[in-house]
Amino acid sequence: MKNVYCSLFGHDYEVSKKVTYHVKEYKCKHCKSEMTIDGHGKFIPLTPKFKEINAVLNRIHTKRLERSQKMFLVSS
């Protein structure tokens, strides 16, 4: 029944995870299909390969944010 709704009206994606400022993961409210944004800004299915890529991007992003926060606190 959930897939019928998406077939008729289209998916209703909401942000499920913010990886970086520009890259996010999305999940359909009805059928639970997952999508993400690739390097070209296109909406693509979230495969295990892209889950791993997003995890690495998230780790790098958070480390940079932490490092910049430490530098800001030290210079203040």
Backbone bond lengths (Angstrom), bond angles and torsions (degrees), N, CA, C in turn:
res aa  C-N    CA-C-N  psi(-1)  N-CA   C-N-CA  omega(-1)  CA-C   N-CA-C  phi
1 M - - - 1.454 - - 1.523 111.04 -
2 K 1.331 117.08 -36.05 1.460 120.45 -179.47 1.521 111.25 -65.04
3 N 1.333 116.91 -40.55 1.460 120.20 -179.17 1.522 111.47 -69.05
4 V 1.324 118.31 -28.47 1.458 121.86 178.74 1.524 109.61 -63.92
5 Y 1.318 116.43 -42.76 1.464 120.73 178.85 1.531 110.14 -59.34
6 C 1.322 116.68 -47.27 1.465 120.46 -179.24 1.525 111.19 -67.07
7 S 1.322 117.55 -33.01 1.462 120.43 177.64 1.530 111.47 -66.67
8 L 1.317 116.21 -37.51 1.462 119.97 -178.17 1.529 112.97 -81.99
9 F 1.317 117.34 -45.98 1.461 121.42 -171.56 1.519 114.39 -108.65
10 G 1.314 118.31 -9.23 1.459 121.45 -176.97 1.523 110.27 91.21
11 H 1.309 114.62 166.20 1.464 120.28 -178.11 1.524 110.45 -74.99
12 D 1.319 115.57 154.03 1.459 122.77 176.49 1.524 107.00 -119.93
13 Y 1.351 116.04 83.61 1.457 120.90 -175.00 1.522 111.65 -80.89
14 E 1.344 114.61 142.77 1.452 121.39 172.37 1.525 107.36 -131.75
15 V 1.325 117.00 153.61 1.460 121.73 -178.08 1.527 108.91 -68.12
16 S 1.339 115.87 123.86 1.456 120.17 178.54 1.526 111.59 -101.95
17 K 1.346 116.88 -25.30 1.463 120.18 -179.83 1.519 109.20 -156.61
18 K 1.321 116.71 133.80 1.459 121.51 173.79 1.522 107.75 -96.34
19 V 1.321 116.18 112.15 1.459 121.43 -177.98 1.529 109.11 -81.48
20 T 1.332 117.09 -54.52 1.460 123.73 173.19 1.523 106.51 -135.40
21 Y 1.334 115.91 -168.60 1.457 118.58 178.12 1.534 111.44 -65.10
22 H 1.327 117.02 -32.79 1.462 121.05 -174.87 1.525 113.81 -103.35
23 V 1.314 117.38 -26.64 1.467 121.65 -175.61 1.525 108.88 -102.42
24 K 1.332 114.95 128.67 1.463 121.24 179.20 1.526 109.09 -136.69
25 E 1.324 115.16 157.21 1.460 120.78 173.10 1.523 107.33 -107.93
26 Y 1.319 115.95 141.28 1.460 122.37 -176.44 1.513 110.04 -122.46
27 K 1.347 115.83 152.01 1.465 121.32 176.85 1.529 107.77 -137.41
28 C 1.338 116.20 135.60 1.459 121.30 177.71 1.525 108.88 -71.67
29 K 1.333 116.78 136.02 1.460 121.42 -179.47 1.527 111.80 -66.17
30 H 1.315 117.23 -29.32 1.459 120.79 -171.86 1.532 113.60 -96.70
31 C 1.336 117.38 -51.66 1.472 119.21 -174.41 1.530 112.95 -103.72
32 K 1.321 118.05 -2.14 1.464 124.32 176.87 1.525 113.83 64.62
33 S 1.335 119.01 20.52 1.455 120.13 174.76 1.525 108.46 -72.15
34 E 1.338 116.08 145.92 1.460 121.38 -175.49 1.522 110.55 -112.90
35 M 1.334 115.27 141.20 1.463 122.25 179.46 1.522 108.45 -135.51
36 T 1.331 115.78 162.90 1.456 121.82 176.12 1.519 108.79 -146.67
37 I 1.313 116.20 177.53 1.457 122.61 178.02 1.525 107.43 -105.52
38 D 1.353 117.24 131.19 1.461 119.65 178.29 1.525 110.27 -88.54
39 G 1.316 116.85 -172.88 1.456 122.80 -177.12 1.515 113.94 -65.93
40 H 1.324 117.28 -20.00 1.461 121.49 179.95 1.520 112.06 -98.16
41 G 1.327 117.69 3.42 1.457 121.80 179.33 1.516 114.09 83.40
42 K 1.325 116.83 15.57 1.460 121.02 179.80 1.526 110.47 -93.10
43 F 1.314 115.47 149.68 1.461 124.54 179.28 1.517 108.07 -82.87
44 I 1.347 118.58 116.45 1.457 121.87 -176.63 1.533 109.74 -132.27
45 P 1.338 117.86 158.16 1.473 120.63 176.86 1.533 110.83 -63.58
46 L 1.318 116.31 144.65 1.459 122.39 -179.69 1.524 109.03 -85.24
47 T 1.321 116.16 99.66 1.460 122.88 179.11 1.528 108.73 -93.46
48 P 1.326 118.44 167.90 1.466 119.72 177.04 1.535 112.54 -57.47
49 K 1.322 117.15 -34.21 1.459 121.14 177.78 1.531 110.42 -61.83
50 F 1.320 117.58 -45.93 1.454 120.95 -179.43 1.525 111.84 -73.78
51 K 1.343 118.31 -27.87 1.466 120.57 173.68 1.520 109.85 -62.42
52 E 1.334 116.17 -42.95 1.460 120.74 179.27 1.531 110.69 -66.75
53 I 1.324 117.06 -43.21 1.461 121.19 177.91 1.522 110.36 -60.17
54 N 1.323 117.43 -44.68 1.461 121.20 179.79 1.526 111.53 -65.48
55 A 1.325 117.67 -35.66 1.467 120.69 178.06 1.528 110.51 -64.54
56 V 1.327 116.70 -42.65 1.467 120.66 178.41 1.528 110.27 -66.19
57 L 1.323 117.29 -43.82 1.468 120.86 177.00 1.528 111.37 -59.15
58 N 1.313 116.68 -42.45 1.460 120.92 179.53 1.524 110.79 -63.50
59 R 1.319 117.08 -42.92 1.464 121.15 179.72 1.529 110.88 -63.04
60 I 1.330 117.54 -44.68 1.465 121.47 178.39 1.522 110.64 -64.23
61 H 1.304 116.39 -43.47 1.464 121.67 -178.63 1.530 111.51 -61.97
62 T 1.335 117.17 -45.81 1.462 119.53 -178.78 1.527 111.31 -67.98
63 K 1.339 118.12 -36.63 1.468 120.53 177.15 1.527 110.89 -63.80
64 R 1.319 116.83 -41.37 1.470 119.37 178.30 1.517 111.09 -64.96
65 L 1.321 116.96 -40.36 1.463 119.81 178.15 1.527 110.84 -63.69
66 E 1.330 116.84 -43.82 1.462 120.30 178.84 1.522 111.00 -62.44
67 R 1.329 116.92 -42.70 1.458 121.34 -179.59 1.522 111.06 -64.57
68 S 1.325 116.94 -41.36 1.461 119.26 179.64 1.526 111.32 -69.05
69 Q 1.343 117.61 -33.22 1.463 121.07 176.27 1.526 110.62 -66.12
70 K 1.337 117.16 -41.89 1.463 120.87 178.73 1.525 110.53 -63.37
71 M 1.334 117.09 -42.44 1.462 120.72 179.67 1.517 110.47 -65.06
72 F 1.325 117.36 -37.68 1.455 121.41 179.30 1.527 110.62 -66.27
73 L 1.330 117.19 -41.10 1.461 121.06 -178.89 1.526 111.93 -69.19
74 V 1.341 116.34 -36.74 1.459 120.93 179.57 1.524 110.75 -69.39
75 S 1.315 117.68 -40.23 1.470 121.31 -177.62 1.515 112.65 -76.12
76 S 1.321 118.29 -15.91 1.467 120.69 -178.76 1.501 113.04 -78.36
